Amino acid sequence: METKRSRRIRHSRQDWQGFVSEFLTSGQDCKSFCRDKGLNPSRLIRWQGVFRNEISPAISQMQPVGFLDLGTLPAPEPQPRTGECDHRI
């Protein structure tokens, strides 16, 4: 029985810098981005760390997409203990 082996493609430093920049601006999660590009997610994360200080400051200081600061809630009024537990979010 024959086994099919995929050939590993070696990317240059410039290739990885492009992948990292594209990933950071894509809005995709790492796993999806790497699947679409045929990359290993752990290698992308490694190279992201290498280029962290070399990529433009605007990209490196981007805030996570979809974060909404809800502020703080006031403490609830103390309730008499009934032996029941009621949690609300």
PDB file of N, CA, C and O in Angstrom, chain B, residues numbered from 101:
ATOM      1  N   MET B 101       0.841  -1.184   0.000  1.00  0.00           N
ATOM      2  CA  MET B 101       0.000   0.000   0.000  1.00  0.00           C
ATOM      3  C   MET B 101       0.883   1.243   0.000  1.00  0.00           C
ATOM      4  O   MET B 101       1.814   1.346   0.798  1.00  0.00           O
ATOM      5  N   GLU B 102       0.596   2.175  -0.883  1.00  0.00           N
ATOM      6  CA  GLU B 102       1.381   3.406  -0.972  1.00  0.00           C
ATOM      7  C   GLU B 102       0.815   4.462  -0.041  1.00  0.00           C
ATOM      8  O   GLU B 102      -0.399   4.595   0.111  1.00  0.00           O
ATOM      9  N   THR B 103       1.713   5.208   0.575  1.00  0.00           N
ATOM     10  CA  THR B 103       1.269   6.340   1.382  1.00  0.00           C
ATOM     11  C   THR B 103       1.633   7.612   0.640  1.00  0.00           C
ATOM     12  O   THR B 103       2.694   7.712   0.025  1.00  0.00           O
ATOM     13  N   LYS B 104       0.762   8.548   0.706  1.00  0.00           N
ATOM     14  CA  LYS B 104       0.983   9.822   0.022  1.00  0.00           C
ATOM     15  C   LYS B 104       1.594  10.806   1.005  1.00  0.00           C
ATOM     16  O   LYS B 104       0.991  11.112   2.034  1.00  0.00           O
ATOM     17  N   ARG B 105       2.768  11.297   0.704  1.00  0.00           N
ATOM     18  CA  ARG B 105       3.444  12.272   1.563  1.00  0.00           C
ATOM     19  C   ARG B 105       3.386  13.639   0.907  1.00  0.00           C
ATOM     20  O   ARG B 105       3.685  13.796  -0.277  1.00  0.00           O
ATOM     21  N   SER B 106       3.001  14.610   1.693  1.00  0.00           N
ATOM     22  CA  SER B 106       2.988  15.970   1.157  1.00  0.00           C
ATOM     23  C   SER B 106       4.385  16.559   1.300  1.00  0.00           C
ATOM     24  O   SER B 106       5.095  16.300   2.272  1.00  0.00           O
ATOM     25  N   ARG B 107       4.752  17.343   0.325  1.00  0.00           N
ATOM     26  CA  ARG B 107       6.055  18.001   0.357  1.00  0.00           C
ATOM     27  C   ARG B 107       5.968  19.266   1.157  1.00  0.00           C
ATOM     28  O   ARG B 107       5.076  20.085   0.941  1.00  0.00           O
ATOM     29  N   ARG B 108       6.875  19.433   2.069  1.00  0.00           N
ATOM     30  CA  ARG B 108       6.891  20.624   2.904  1.00  0.00           C
ATOM     31  C   ARG B 108       7.509  21.781   2.124  1.00  0.00           C
ATOM     32  O   ARG B 108       8.600  21.661   1.566  1.00  0.00           O
ATOM     33  N   ILE B 109       6.806  22.881   2.099  1.00  0.00           N
ATOM     34  CA  ILE B 109       7.298  24.074   1.403  1.00  0.00           C
ATOM     35  C   ILE B 109       8.023  24.948   2.410  1.00  0.00           C
ATOM     36  O   ILE B 109       7.481  25.273   3.466  1.00  0.00           O
ATOM     37  N   ARG B 110       9.242  25.324   2.081  1.00  0.00           N
ATOM     38  CA  ARG B 110      10.008  26.203   2.962  1.00  0.00           C
ATOM     39  C   ARG B 110       9.795  27.642   2.502  1.00  0.00           C
ATOM     40  O   ARG B 110      10.060  27.993   1.352  1.00  0.00           O
ATOM     41  N   HIS B 111       9.314  28.453   3.420  1.00  0.00           N
ATOM     42  CA  HIS B 111       9.059  29.857   3.112  1.00  0.00           C
ATOM     43  C   HIS B 111      10.200  30.718   3.642  1.00  0.00           C
ATOM     44  O   HIS B 111      10.805  30.404   4.667  1.00  0.00           O
ATOM     45  N   SER B 112      10.483  31.796   2.941  1.00  0.00           N
ATOM     46  CA  SER B 112      11.537  32.720   3.351  1.00  0.00           C
ATOM     47  C   SER B 112      11.029  33.631   4.474  1.00  0.00           C
ATOM     48  O   SER B 112       9.840  33.664   4.792  1.00  0.00           O
ATOM     49  N   ARG B 113      11.960  34.354   5.049  1.00  0.00           N
ATOM     50  CA  ARG B 113      11.619  35.334   6.088  1.00  0.00           C
ATOM     51  C   ARG B 113      10.631  36.369   5.542  1.00  0.00           C
ATOM     52  O   ARG B 113       9.687  36.761   6.228  1.00  0.00           O
ATOM     53  N   GLN B 114      10.858  36.803   4.309  1.00  0.00           N
ATOM     54  CA  GLN B 114       9.951  37.773   3.680  1.00  0.00           C
ATOM     55  C   GLN B 114       8.557  37.185   3.490  1.00  0.00           C
ATOM     56  O   GLN B 114       7.557  37.875   3.690  1.00  0.00           O
ATOM     57  N   ASP B 115       8.489  35.899   3.100  1.00  0.00           N
ATOM     58  CA  ASP B 115       7.186  35.238   2.961  1.00  0.00           C
ATOM     59  C   ASP B 115       6.440  35.277   4.288  1.00  0.00           C
ATOM     60  O   ASP B 115       5.264  35.638   4.335  1.00  0.00           O
ATOM     61  N   TRP B 116       7.132  34.901   5.374  1.00  0.00           N
ATOM     62  CA  TRP B 116       6.491  34.854   6.690  1.00  0.00           C
ATOM     63  C   TRP B 116       6.063  36.236   7.151  1.00  0.00           C
ATOM     64  O   TRP B 116       5.016  36.387   7.780  1.00  0.00           O
ATOM     65  N   GLN B 117       6.866  37.241   6.844  1.00  0.00           N
ATOM     66  CA  GLN B 117       6.486  38.601   7.224  1.00  0.00           C
ATOM     67  C   GLN B 117       5.197  38.997   6.506  1.00  0.00           C
ATOM     68  O   GLN B 117       4.332  39.648   7.091  1.00  0.00           O
ATOM     69  N   GLY B 118       5.073  38.605   5.250  1.00  0.00           N
ATOM     70  CA  GLY B 118       3.852  38.874   4.502  1.00  0.00           C
ATOM     71  C   GLY B 118       2.655  38.123   5.074  1.00  0.00           C
ATOM     72  O   GLY B 118       1.568  38.684   5.212  1.00  0.00           O
ATOM     73  N   PHE B 119       2.866  36.843   5.406  1.00  0.00           N
ATOM     74  CA  PHE B 119       1.780  36.046   5.996  1.00  0.00           C
ATOM     75  C   PHE B 119       1.303  36.657   7.316  1.00  0.00           C
ATOM     76  O   PHE B 119       0.101  36.765   7.559  1.00  0.00           O
ATOM     77  N   VAL B 120       2.252  37.053   8.163  1.00  0.00           N
ATOM     78  CA  VAL B 120       1.891  37.625   9.468  1.00  0.00           C
ATOM     79  C   VAL B 120       1.126  38.928   9.284  1.00  0.00           C
ATOM     80  O   VAL B 120       0.109  39.143   9.944  1.00  0.00           O
ATOM     81  N   SER B 121       1.596  39.799   8.400  1.00  0.00           N
ATOM     82  CA  SER B 121       0.896  41.070   8.146  1.00  0.00           C
ATOM     83  C   SER B 121      -0.509  40.812   7.613  1.00  0.00           C
ATOM     84  O   SER B 121      -1.472  41.449   8.039  1.00  0.00           O
ATOM     85  N   GLU B 122      -0.613  39.885   6.688  1.00  0.00           N
ATOM     86  CA  GLU B 122      -1.918  39.561   6.109  1.00  0.00           C
ATOM     87  C   GLU B 122      -2.852  38.963   7.163  1.00  0.00           C
ATOM     88  O   GLU B 122      -4.037  39.294   7.205  1.00  0.00           O
ATOM     89  N   PHE B 123      -2.314  38.082   8.015  1.00  0.00           N
ATOM     90  CA  PHE B 123      -3.118  37.472   9.069  1.00  0.00           C
ATOM     91  C   PHE B 123      -3.656  38.527  10.028  1.00  0.00           C
ATOM     92  O   PHE B 123      -4.835  38.501  10.382  1.00  0.00           O
ATOM     93  N   LEU B 124      -2.795  39.461  10.453  1.00  0.00           N
ATOM     94  CA  LEU B 124      -3.196  40.474  11.421  1.00  0.00           C
ATOM     95  C   LEU B 124      -4.282  41.407  10.892  1.00  0.00           C
ATOM     96  O   LEU B 124      -5.058  41.957  11.674  1.00  0.00           O
ATOM     97  N   THR B 125      -4.344  41.588   9.599  1.00  0.00           N
ATOM     98  CA  THR B 125      -5.352  42.475   9.021  1.00  0.00           C
ATOM     99  C   THR B 125      -6.544  41.713   8.443  1.00  0.00           C
ATOM    100  O   THR B 125      -7.504  42.329   7.980  1.00  0.00           O
ATOM    101  N   SER B 126      -6.493  40.378   8.467  1.00  0.00           N
ATOM    102  CA  SER B 126      -7.540  39.574   7.820  1.00  0.00           C
ATOM    103  C   SER B 126      -8.829  39.482   8.625  1.00  0.00           C
ATOM    104  O   SER B 126      -9.908  39.342   8.050  1.00  0.00           O
ATOM    105  N   GLY B 127      -8.729  39.559   9.959  1.00  0.00           N
ATOM    106  CA  GLY B 127      -9.908  39.373  10.785  1.00  0.00           C
ATOM    107  C   GLY B 127     -10.271  37.913  10.999  1.00  0.00           C
ATOM    108  O   GLY B 127     -11.266  37.614  11.660  1.00  0.00           O
ATOM    109  N   GLN B 128      -9.478  36.998  10.450  1.00  0.00           N
ATOM    110  CA  GLN B 128      -9.723  35.566  10.610  1.00  0.00           C
ATOM    111  C   GLN B 128      -9.016  35.049  11.852  1.00  0.00           C
ATOM    112  O   GLN B 128      -8.062  35.654  12.341  1.00  0.00           O
ATOM    113  N   ASP B 129      -9.509  33.907  12.359  1.00  0.00           N
ATOM    114  CA  ASP B 129      -8.768  33.260  13.436  1.00  0.00           C
ATOM    115  C   ASP B 129      -7.590  32.515  12.809  1.00  0.00           C
ATOM    116  O   ASP B 129      -7.586  32.241  11.609  1.00  0.00           O
ATOM    117  N   CYS B 130      -6.604  32.196  13.624  1.00  0.00           N
ATOM    118  CA  CYS B 130      -5.352  31.601  13.148  1.00  0.00           C
ATOM    119  C   CYS B 130      -5.584  30.300  12.388  1.00  0.00           C
ATOM    120  O   CYS B 130      -5.016  30.089  11.317  1.00  0.00           O
ATOM    121  N   LYS B 131      -6.419  29.434  12.945  1.00  0.00           N
ATOM    122  CA  LYS B 131      -6.650  28.126  12.343  1.00  0.00           C
ATOM    123  C   LYS B 131      -7.258  28.260  10.938  1.00  0.00           C
ATOM    124  O   LYS B 131      -6.815  27.584  10.009  1.00  0.00           O
ATOM    125  N   SER B 132      -8.246  29.108  10.783  1.00  0.00           N
ATOM    126  CA  SER B 132      -8.889  29.300   9.475  1.00  0.00           C
ATOM    127  C   SER B 132      -7.929  29.930   8.470  1.00  0.00           C
ATOM    128  O   SER B 132      -7.854  29.503   7.318  1.00  0.00           O
ATOM    129  N   PHE B 133      -7.200  30.946   8.915  1.00  0.00           N
ATOM    130  CA  PHE B 133      -6.248  31.612   8.026  1.00  0.00           C
ATOM    131  C   PHE B 133      -5.206  30.616   7.516  1.00  0.00           C
ATOM    132  O   PHE B 133      -4.911  30.562   6.322  1.00  0.00           O
ATOM    133  N   CYS B 134      -4.655  29.828   8.445  1.00  0.00           N
ATOM    134  CA  CYS B 134      -3.617  28.869   8.062  1.00  0.00           C
ATOM    135  C   CYS B 134      -4.159  27.772   7.155  1.00  0.00           C
ATOM    136  O   CYS B 134      -3.466  27.330   6.239  1.00  0.00           O
ATOM    137  N   ARG B 135      -5.376  27.334   7.396  1.00  0.00           N
ATOM    138  CA  ARG B 135      -5.981  26.320   6.533  1.00  0.00           C
ATOM    139  C   ARG B 135      -6.119  26.873   5.119  1.00  0.00           C
ATOM    140  O   ARG B 135      -5.812  26.177   4.151  1.00  0.00           O
ATOM    141  N   ASP B 136      -6.579  28.122   4.989  1.00  0.00           N
ATOM    142  CA  ASP B 136      -6.751  28.740   3.675  1.00  0.00           C
ATOM    143  C   ASP B 136      -5.427  28.918   2.939  1.00  0.00           C
ATOM    144  O   ASP B 136      -5.370  28.805   1.715  1.00  0.00           O
ATOM    145  N   LYS B 137      -4.367  29.196   3.690  1.00  0.00           N
ATOM    146  CA  LYS B 137      -3.054  29.446   3.085  1.00  0.00           C
ATOM    147  C   LYS B 137      -2.160  28.200   3.025  1.00  0.00           C
ATOM    148  O   LYS B 137      -1.090  28.233   2.418  1.00  0.00           O
ATOM    149  N   GLY B 138      -2.600  27.105   3.654  1.00  0.00           N
ATOM    150  CA  GLY B 138      -1.781  25.891   3.678  1.00  0.00           C
ATOM    151  C   GLY B 138      -0.589  26.020   4.605  1.00  0.00           C
ATOM    152  O   GLY B 138       0.483  25.487   4.318  1.00  0.00           O
ATOM    153  N   LEU B 139      -0.766  26.730   5.726  1.00  0.00           N
ATOM    154  CA  LEU B 139       0.314  26.963   6.678  1.00  0.00           C
ATOM    155  C   LEU B 139       0.077  26.191   7.968  1.00  0.00           C
ATOM    156  O   LEU B 139      -1.049  25.798   8.274  1.00  0.00           O
ATOM    157  N   ASN B 140       1.150  25.981   8.715  1.00  0.00           N
ATOM    158  CA  ASN B 140       1.062  25.361  10.030  1.00  0.00           C
ATOM    159  C   ASN B 140       0.804  26.483  11.042  1.00  0.00           C
ATOM    160  O   ASN B 140       1.594  27.423  11.129  1.00  0.00           O
ATOM    161  N   PRO B 141      -0.304  26.397  11.815  1.00  0.00           N
ATOM    162  CA  PRO B 141      -0.631  27.469  12.770  1.00  0.00           C
ATOM    163  C   PRO B 141       0.473  27.764  13.781  1.00  0.00           C
ATOM    164  O   PRO B 141       0.694  28.924  14.128  1.00  0.00           O
ATOM    165  N   SER B 142       1.172  26.728  14.261  1.00  0.00           N
ATOM    166  CA  SER B 142       2.223  26.987  15.250  1.00  0.00           C
ATOM    167  C   SER B 142       3.386  27.764  14.639  1.00  0.00           C
ATOM    168  O   SER B 142       4.025  28.562  15.324  1.00  0.00           O
ATOM    169  N   ARG B 143       3.665  27.536  13.354  1.00  0.00           N
ATOM    170  CA  ARG B 143       4.733  28.297  12.685  1.00  0.00           C
ATOM    171  C   ARG B 143       4.316  29.763  12.516  1.00  0.00           C
ATOM    172  O   ARG B 143       5.141  30.664  12.670  1.00  0.00           O
ATOM    173  N   LEU B 144       3.041  29.999  12.199  1.00  0.00           N
ATOM    174  CA  LEU B 144       2.572  31.379  12.050  1.00  0.00           C
ATOM    175  C   LEU B 144       2.679  32.123  13.374  1.00  0.00           C
ATOM    176  O   LEU B 144       3.116  33.273  13.404  1.00  0.00           O
ATOM    177  N   ILE B 145       2.284  31.477  14.468  1.00  0.00           N
ATOM    178  CA  ILE B 145       2.372  32.102  15.788  1.00  0.00           C
ATOM    179  C   ILE B 145       3.830  32.394  16.135  1.00  0.00           C
ATOM    180  O   ILE B 145       4.139  33.457  16.673  1.00  0.00           O
ATOM    181  N   ARG B 146       4.723  31.458  15.830  1.00  0.00           N
ATOM    182  CA  ARG B 146       6.153  31.664  16.098  1.00  0.00           C
ATOM    183  C   ARG B 146       6.666  32.888  15.343  1.00  0.00           C
ATOM    184  O   ARG B 146       7.330  33.746  15.924  1.00  0.00           O
ATOM    185  N   TRP B 147       6.356  32.966  14.045  1.00  0.00           N
ATOM    186  CA  TRP B 147       6.834  34.087  13.244  1.00  0.00           C
ATOM    187  C   TRP B 147       6.157  35.395  13.656  1.00  0.00           C
ATOM    188  O   TRP B 147       6.756  36.464  13.533  1.00  0.00           O
ATOM    189  N   GLN B 148       4.943  35.326  14.132  1.00  0.00           N
ATOM    190  CA  GLN B 148       4.277  36.533  14.621  1.00  0.00           C
ATOM    191  C   GLN B 148       5.073  37.119  15.782  1.00  0.00           C
ATOM    192  O   GLN B 148       5.229  38.336  15.881  1.00  0.00           O
ATOM    193  N   GLY B 149       5.578  36.249  16.663  1.00  0.00           N
ATOM    194  CA  GLY B 149       6.412  36.707  17.772  1.00  0.00           C
ATOM    195  C   GLY B 149       7.722  37.314  17.291  1.00  0.00           C
ATOM    196  O   GLY B 149       8.199  38.302  17.849  1.00  0.00           O
ATOM    197  N   VAL B 150       8.304  36.713  16.246  1.00  0.00           N
ATOM    198  CA  VAL B 150       9.566  37.224  15.699  1.00  0.00           C
ATOM    199  C   VAL B 150       9.381  38.639  15.156  1.00  0.00           C
ATOM    200  O   VAL B 150      10.233  39.506  15.354  1.00  0.00           O
ATOM    201  N   PHE B 151       8.268  38.862  14.475  1.00  0.00           N
ATOM    202  CA  PHE B 151       8.053  40.151  13.822  1.00  0.00           C
ATOM    203  C   PHE B 151       7.284  41.160  14.674  1.00  0.00           C
ATOM    204  O   PHE B 151       7.010  42.271  14.219  1.00  0.00           O
ATOM    205  N   ARG B 152       6.935  40.786  15.894  1.00  0.00           N
ATOM    206  CA  ARG B 152       6.085  41.650  16.731  1.00  0.00           C
ATOM    207  C   ARG B 152       6.569  43.105  16.750  1.00  0.00           C
ATOM    208  O   ARG B 152       5.757  44.021  16.625  1.00  0.00           O
ATOM    209  N   ASN B 153       7.846  43.324  16.901  1.00  0.00           N
ATOM    210  CA  ASN B 153       8.371  44.695  16.997  1.00  0.00           C
ATOM    211  C   ASN B 153       8.759  45.283  15.647  1.00  0.00           C
ATOM    212  O   ASN B 153       9.107  46.460  15.557  1.00  0.00           O
ATOM    213  N   GLU B 154       8.702  44.467  14.595  1.00  0.00           N
ATOM    214  CA  GLU B 154       9.123  44.953  13.280  1.00  0.00           C
ATOM    215  C   GLU B 154       7.962  45.398  12.408  1.00  0.00           C
ATOM    216  O   GLU B 154       8.170  46.130  11.440  1.00  0.00           O
ATOM    217  N   ILE B 155       6.744  44.975  12.726  1.00  0.00           N
ATOM    218  CA  ILE B 155       5.576  45.323  11.922  1.00  0.00           C
ATOM    219  C   ILE B 155       5.135  46.732  12.292  1.00  0.00           C
ATOM    220  O   ILE B 155       5.395  47.191  13.404  1.00  0.00           O
ATOM    221  N   SER B 156       4.484  47.407  11.387  1.00  0.00           N
ATOM    222  CA  SER B 156       4.104  48.797  11.612  1.00  0.00           C
ATOM    223  C   SER B 156       3.372  48.966  12.945  1.00  0.00           C
ATOM    224  O   SER B 156       2.571  48.114  13.330  1.00  0.00           O
ATOM    225  N   PRO B 157       3.650  50.062  13.642  1.00  0.00           N
ATOM    226  CA  PRO B 157       3.030  50.297  14.948  1.00  0.00           C
ATOM    227  C   PRO B 157       1.508  50.297  14.903  1.00  0.00           C
ATOM    228  O   PRO B 157       0.866  49.896  15.874  1.00  0.00           O
ATOM    229  N   ALA B 158       0.923  50.736  13.802  1.00  0.00           N
ATOM    230  CA  ALA B 158      -0.542  50.759  13.707  1.00  0.00           C
ATOM    231  C   ALA B 158      -1.115  49.351  13.806  1.00  0.00           C
ATOM    232  O   ALA B 158      -2.136  49.145  14.463  1.00  0.00           O
ATOM    233  N   ILE B 159      -0.478  48.388  13.169  1.00  0.00           N
ATOM    234  CA  ILE B 159      -0.970  47.007  13.208  1.00  0.00           C
ATOM    235  C   ILE B 159      -0.690  46.386  14.564  1.00  0.00           C
ATOM    236  O   ILE B 159      -1.557  45.708  15.114  1.00  0.00           O
ATOM    237  N   SER B 160       0.501  46.600  15.120  1.00  0.00           N
ATOM    238  CA  SER B 160       0.852  45.953  16.380  1.00  0.00           C
ATOM    239  C   SER B 160       0.048  46.489  17.563  1.00  0.00           C
ATOM    240  O   SER B 160      -0.011  45.845  18.610  1.00  0.00           O
ATOM    241  N   GLN B 161      -0.573  47.665  17.407  1.00  0.00           N
ATOM    242  CA  GLN B 161      -1.361  48.240  18.492  1.00  0.00           C
ATOM    243  C   GLN B 161      -2.863  48.098  18.263  1.00  0.00           C
ATOM    244  O   GLN B 161      -3.659  48.723  18.964  1.00  0.00           O
ATOM    245  N   MET B 162      -3.254  47.278  17.285  1.00  0.00           N
ATOM    246  CA  MET B 162      -4.678  47.089  17.010  1.00  0.00           C
ATOM    247  C   MET B 162      -5.356  46.426  18.192  1.00  0.00           C
ATOM    248  O   MET B 162      -4.782  45.554  18.844  1.00  0.00           O
ATOM    249  N   GLN B 163      -6.578  46.844  18.463  1.00  0.00           N
ATOM    250  CA  GLN B 163      -7.383  46.261  19.528  1.00  0.00           C
ATOM    251  C   GLN B 163      -8.119  45.044  18.971  1.00  0.00           C
ATOM    252  O   GLN B 163      -8.381  44.978  17.770  1.00  0.00           O
ATOM    253  N   PRO B 164      -8.456  44.080  19.831  1.00  0.00           N
ATOM    254  CA  PRO B 164      -9.225  42.935  19.359  1.00  0.00           C
ATOM    255  C   PRO B 164     -10.559  43.386  18.758  1.00  0.00           C
ATOM    256  O   PRO B 164     -11.193  44.325  19.238  1.00  0.00           O
ATOM    257  N   VAL B 165     -10.959  42.698  17.710  1.00  0.00           N
ATOM    258  CA  VAL B 165     -12.216  43.026  17.041  1.00  0.00           C
ATOM    259  C   VAL B 165     -13.385  42.539  17.882  1.00  0.00           C
ATOM    260  O   VAL B 165     -13.362  41.418  18.389  1.00  0.00           O
ATOM    261  N   GLY B 166     -14.395  43.368  18.030  1.00  0.00           N
ATOM    262  CA  GLY B 166     -15.613  42.958  18.707  1.00  0.00           C
ATOM    263  C   GLY B 166     -15.602  43.141  20.217  1.00  0.00           C
ATOM    264  O   GLY B 166     -16.524  42.667  20.882  1.00  0.00           O
ATOM    265  N   PHE B 167     -14.601  43.807  20.793  1.00  0.00           N
ATOM    266  CA  PHE B 167     -14.578  44.026  22.232  1.00  0.00           C
ATOM    267  C   PHE B 167     -15.490  45.187  22.576  1.00  0.00           C
ATOM    268  O   PHE B 167     -15.439  46.234  21.931  1.00  0.00           O
ATOM    269  N   LEU B 168     -16.312  45.008  23.574  1.00  0.00           N
ATOM    270  CA  LEU B 168     -17.209  46.060  24.025  1.00  0.00           C
ATOM    271  C   LEU B 168     -17.083  46.182  25.534  1.00  0.00           C
ATOM    272  O   LEU B 168     -17.396  45.239  26.260  1.00  0.00           O
ATOM    273  N   ASP B 169     -16.630  47.327  26.011  1.00  0.00           N
ATOM    274  CA  ASP B 169     -16.488  47.553  27.442  1.00  0.00           C
ATOM    275  C   ASP B 169     -17.860  47.860  28.024  1.00  0.00           C
ATOM    276  O   ASP B 169     -18.470  48.877  27.693  1.00  0.00           O
ATOM    277  N   LEU B 170     -18.338  46.982  28.886  1.00  0.00           N
ATOM    278  CA  LEU B 170     -19.653  47.164  29.495  1.00  0.00           C
ATOM    279  C   LEU B 170     -19.583  47.932  30.805  1.00  0.00           C
ATOM    280  O   LEU B 170     -20.617  48.186  31.424  1.00  0.00           O
ATOM    281  N   GLY B 171     -18.411  48.299  31.229  1.00  0.00           N
ATOM    282  CA  GLY B 171     -18.262  49.035  32.470  1.00  0.00           C
ATOM    283  C   GLY B 171     -18.414  48.112  33.667  1.00  0.00           C
ATOM    284  O   GLY B 171     -18.221  46.900  33.564  1.00  0.00           O
ATOM    285  N   THR B 172     -18.760  48.695  34.789  1.00  0.00           N
ATOM    286  CA  THR B 172     -18.956  47.897  35.997  1.00  0.00           C
ATOM    287  C   THR B 172     -20.391  48.009  36.452  1.00  0.00           C
ATOM    288  O   THR B 172     -21.058  49.017  36.217  1.00  0.00           O
ATOM    289  N   LEU B 173     -20.856  46.972  37.102  1.00  0.00           N
ATOM    290  CA  LEU B 173     -22.219  46.951  37.625  1.00  0.00           C
ATOM    291  C   LEU B 173     -22.189  47.243  39.115  1.00  0.00           C
ATOM    292  O   LEU B 173     -21.229  46.888  39.798  1.00  0.00           O
ATOM    293  N   PRO B 174     -23.229  47.886  39.626  1.00  0.00           N
ATOM    294  CA  PRO B 174     -23.273  48.120  41.076  1.00  0.00           C
ATOM    295  C   PRO B 174     -23.452  46.786  41.805  1.00  0.00           C
ATOM    296  O   PRO B 174     -24.009  45.833  41.260  1.00  0.00           O
ATOM    297  N   ALA B 175     -22.971  46.743  43.035  1.00  0.00           N
ATOM    298  CA  ALA B 175     -23.120  45.529  43.844  1.00  0.00           C
ATOM    299  C   ALA B 175     -24.597  45.313  44.149  1.00  0.00           C
ATOM    300  O   ALA B 175     -25.308  46.276  44.438  1.00  0.00           O
ATOM    301  N   PRO B 176     -25.074  44.073  44.090  1.00  0.00           N
ATOM    302  CA  PRO B 176     -26.485  43.812  44.373  1.00  0.00           C
ATOM    303  C   PRO B 176     -26.794  44.006  45.855  1.00  0.00           C
ATOM    304  O   PRO B 176     -25.912  43.919  46.709  1.00  0.00           O
ATOM    305  N   GLU B 177     -28.056  44.270  46.134  1.00  0.00           N
ATOM    306  CA  GLU B 177     -28.515  44.402  47.518  1.00  0.00           C
ATOM    307  C   GLU B 177     -28.372  43.052  48.216  1.00  0.00           C
ATOM    308  O   GLU B 177     -28.672  42.019  47.618  1.00  0.00           O
ATOM    309  N   PRO B 178     -27.922  43.041  49.460  1.00  0.00           N
ATOM    310  CA  PRO B 178     -27.835  41.764  50.173  1.00  0.00           C
ATOM    311  C   PRO B 178     -29.223  41.144  50.329  1.00  0.00           C
ATOM    312  O   PRO B 178     -30.192  41.836  50.642  1.00  0.00           O
ATOM    313  N   GLN B 179     -29.305  39.847  50.110  1.00  0.00           N
ATOM    314  CA  GLN B 179     -30.564  39.124  50.208  1.00  0.00           C
ATOM    315  C   GLN B 179     -30.506  38.172  51.395  1.00  0.00           C
ATOM    316  O   GLN B 179     -29.429  37.693  51.750  1.00  0.00           O
ATOM    317  N   PRO B 180     -31.644  37.894  52.008  1.00  0.00           N
ATOM    318  CA  PRO B 180     -31.643  36.922  53.105  1.00  0.00           C
ATOM    319  C   PRO B 180     -31.268  35.535  52.576  1.00  0.00           C
ATOM    320  O   PRO B 180     -31.648  35.164  51.465  1.00  0.00           O
ATOM    321  N   ARG B 181     -30.525  34.777  53.375  1.00  0.00           N
ATOM    322  CA  ARG B 181     -30.097  33.435  52.960  1.00  0.00           C
ATOM    323  C   ARG B 181     -31.263  32.466  53.038  1.00  0.00           C
ATOM    324  O   ARG B 181     -31.899  32.318  54.082  1.00  0.00           O
ATOM    325  N   THR B 182     -31.536  31.806  51.913  1.00  0.00           N
ATOM    326  CA  THR B 182     -32.646  30.850  51.855  1.00  0.00           C
ATOM    327  C   THR B 182     -32.159  29.436  51.597  1.00  0.00           C
ATOM    328  O   THR B 182     -32.961  28.502  51.596  1.00  0.00           O
ATOM    329  N   GLY B 183     -30.861  29.257  51.378  1.00  0.00           N
ATOM    330  CA  GLY B 183     -30.324  27.941  51.056  1.00  0.00           C
ATOM    331  C   GLY B 183     -30.336  27.670  49.555  1.00  0.00           C
ATOM    332  O   GLY B 183     -29.856  26.627  49.111  1.00  0.00           O
ATOM    333  N   GLU B 184     -30.880  28.599  48.771  1.00  0.00           N
ATOM    334  CA  GLU B 184     -30.899  28.445  47.328  1.00  0.00           C
ATOM    335  C   GLU B 184     -29.839  29.357  46.718  1.00  0.00           C
ATOM    336  O   GLU B 184     -29.453  30.369  47.303  1.00  0.00           O
ATOM    337  N   CYS B 185     -29.389  28.981  45.551  1.00  0.00           N
ATOM    338  CA  CYS B 185     -28.352  29.751  44.865  1.00  0.00           C
ATOM    339  C   CYS B 185     -28.934  30.292  43.557  1.00  0.00           C
ATOM    340  O   CYS B 185     -29.414  29.522  42.726  1.00  0.00           O
ATOM    341  N   ASP B 186     -28.892  31.597  43.375  1.00  0.00           N
ATOM    342  CA  ASP B 186     -29.437  32.207  42.171  1.00  0.00           C
ATOM    343  C   ASP B 186     -28.367  33.117  41.580  1.00  0.00           C
ATOM    344  O   ASP B 186     -28.008  34.131  42.179  1.00  0.00           O
ATOM    345  N   HIS B 187     -27.857  32.753  40.399  1.00  0.00           N
ATOM    346  CA  HIS B 187     -26.826  33.546  39.718  1.00  0.00           C
ATOM    347  C   HIS B 187     -27.404  34.111  38.450  1.00  0.00           C
ATOM    348  O   HIS B 187     -28.079  33.408  37.698  1.00  0.00           O
ATOM    349  N   ARG B 188     -27.142  35.378  38.207  1.00  0.00           N
ATOM    350  CA  ARG B 188     -27.625  36.023  37.001  1.00  0.00           C
ATOM    351  C   ARG B 188     -26.486  36.802  36.356  1.00  0.00           C
ATOM    352  O   ARG B 188     -25.667  37.434  37.023  1.00  0.00           O
ATOM    353  N   ILE B 189     -26.474  36.730  35.046  1.00  0.00           N
ATOM    354  CA  ILE B 189     -25.460  37.472  34.298  1.00  0.00           C
ATOM    355  C   ILE B 189     -26.146  38.482  33.424  1.00  0.00           C
ATOM    356  O   ILE B 189     -25.483  39.224  32.701  1.00  0.00           O
TER     357      ILE B 189
END
